[in-house]
């Protein structure tokens, strides 16, 4: 049997998974709005940077990716500020605008199904002020 004749089905169910997991920083503050039916919708722009050492021409990948949050996620995270680090799980969606019966342009976005705020790393030198107990509560040794 020739290689061309061999059929390999890597997805026997016929269903394709449309899920991704990204981490990055918000390029601008979240914009929260409500649809006429009252559904909360929030949009953010995720700034993502990846580095590669095994692909010579592509050493660094920088993307700004629109992320859309609906309903409960929008209500919970609709006040996120620029610079906040987040982890998003969601699916890809492509918005298309049509003019003269032809697709003129489009935009890929992520529809979030889960979002988690990533705490900022503490500074290397811990300069946080130390809290002291009042003298009346200190033990004498």
C-alpha positions as CSV (number, residue, x, y, z in Angstrom):
1,X,0.0,0.0,0.0
2,X,1.3,3.4,-0.9
3,X,1.4,6.2,1.6
4,X,-1.2,8.1,-0.4
5,X,-3.6,5.2,-0.1
6,X,-3.5,5.0,3.6
7,X,-6.1,7.1,5.4
8,X,-5.4,8.3,8.9
9,X,-8.3,9.8,10.7
10,X,-6.9,11.9,13.5
11,X,-10.4,13.0,14.5
12,X,-12.7,9.9,14.3
13,X,-15.7,11.7,15.9
14,X,-15.7,14.3,13.1
15,X,-16.1,17.1,15.6
16,X,-13.3,19.6,15.8
17,X,-12.3,21.2,19.1
18,X,-12.3,25.0,19.0
19,X,-10.7,25.9,22.3
20,X,-7.6,27.9,23.3
21,X,-5.9,29.0,26.4
22,X,-4.0,32.4,26.4
23,X,-2.3,34.5,29.0
24,X,-1.4,38.1,28.6
25,X,-1.8,41.6,29.8
26,X,-4.7,43.9,29.1
27,X,-3.7,46.6,26.6
28,X,-6.5,48.8,27.7
29,X,-9.3,48.9,30.3
30,X,-12.3,46.7,29.9
31,X,-15.3,48.2,28.2
32,X,-18.6,47.0,29.7
33,X,-22.0,47.6,28.0
34,X,-25.4,46.0,27.9
35,X,-27.5,44.8,25.0
36,X,-31.1,46.1,24.6
37,X,-32.2,42.8,26.2
38,X,-30.0,43.4,29.2
39,X,-27.2,41.0,28.5
40,X,-23.8,42.2,29.8
41,X,-21.0,42.3,27.2
42,X,-17.4,43.3,28.0
43,X,-14.6,43.6,25.5
44,X,-10.9,43.7,26.3
45,X,-7.7,43.6,24.3
46,X,-5.2,41.0,25.3
47,X,-1.6,41.8,24.7
48,X,0.2,38.5,24.2
49,X,4.0,37.9,23.7
50,X,5.6,34.6,23.1
51,X,9.3,33.8,22.5
52,X,10.6,30.9,20.3
53,X,14.1,29.5,20.2
54,X,13.5,26.7,17.7
55,X,12.1,28.7,14.8
56,X,14.8,31.0,13.5
57,X,12.7,33.5,11.5
58,X,10.1,33.7,14.3
59,X,12.0,34.6,17.4
60,X,9.2,36.6,19.0
61,X,5.4,36.8,18.5
62,X,3.5,39.8,19.6
63,X,-0.3,39.9,19.3
64,X,-3.2,42.1,20.4
65,X,-6.2,39.9,20.5
66,X,-9.8,41.1,21.1
67,X,-11.5,39.0,23.8
68,X,-15.3,39.2,24.4
69,X,-17.0,38.3,27.7
70,X,-20.7,37.7,28.0
71,X,-23.2,37.6,30.8
72,X,-21.7,36.5,34.2
73,X,-18.1,36.8,33.1
74,X,-18.8,40.4,31.8
75,X,-20.5,41.3,35.1
76,X,-17.6,39.9,37.2
77,X,-14.7,41.2,35.1
78,X,-16.1,44.3,33.4
79,X,-14.0,46.6,35.5
80,X,-10.6,45.2,34.8
81,X,-7.9,47.9,34.3
82,X,-5.2,48.1,31.7
83,X,-2.1,46.3,32.7
84,X,-4.0,43.5,34.5
85,X,-2.6,40.0,33.7
86,X,-5.2,37.5,32.8
87,X,-5.6,33.9,31.7
88,X,-8.4,33.2,29.3
89,X,-9.9,30.0,28.0
90,X,-12.3,30.4,25.1
91,X,-13.1,29.7,21.5
92,X,-12.2,31.5,18.3
93,X,-14.8,33.5,16.4
94,X,-14.5,35.4,13.2
95,X,-16.6,38.5,12.6
96,X,-17.1,39.3,9.0
97,X,-18.5,42.5,7.4
98,X,-20.1,42.1,4.0
99,X,-20.6,44.8,1.4
100,X,-21.9,44.2,-2.2
101,X,-22.4,40.5,-1.5
102,X,-18.7,40.0,-0.9
103,X,-16.8,39.6,2.4
104,X,-14.8,42.8,2.6
105,X,-12.9,42.3,5.9
106,X,-13.0,40.3,9.1
107,X,-11.7,40.1,12.5
108,X,-10.7,37.1,14.7
109,X,-11.7,37.4,18.3
110,X,-11.8,35.1,21.4
111,X,-15.2,34.4,23.0
112,X,-14.2,33.8,26.6
113,X,-15.7,30.8,28.5
114,X,-13.4,31.2,31.5
115,X,-11.2,34.0,32.9
116,X,-8.8,34.2,35.8
117,X,-6.8,37.2,37.0
118,X,-3.1,36.4,37.5
119,X,-1.6,38.1,40.5
120,X,1.4,40.3,39.7
121,X,4.7,38.9,40.8
122,X,6.0,40.4,44.1
123,X,9.0,42.6,43.7
124,X,12.4,40.9,43.9
125,X,13.4,42.9,47.0
126,X,10.5,42.9,49.5
127,X,10.2,46.6,50.5
128,X,6.8,46.2,52.0
129,X,6.5,47.9,55.4
130,X,6.6,45.5,58.3
131,X,3.6,45.7,60.6
132,X,4.5,45.9,64.3
133,X,2.4,45.0,67.3
134,X,1.7,47.7,69.8
135,X,4.0,47.7,72.8
136,X,1.2,46.5,75.0
137,X,0.9,43.3,73.0
138,X,4.5,42.5,72.6
139,X,5.9,39.6,74.7
140,X,8.7,40.1,77.1
141,X,11.3,37.4,77.1
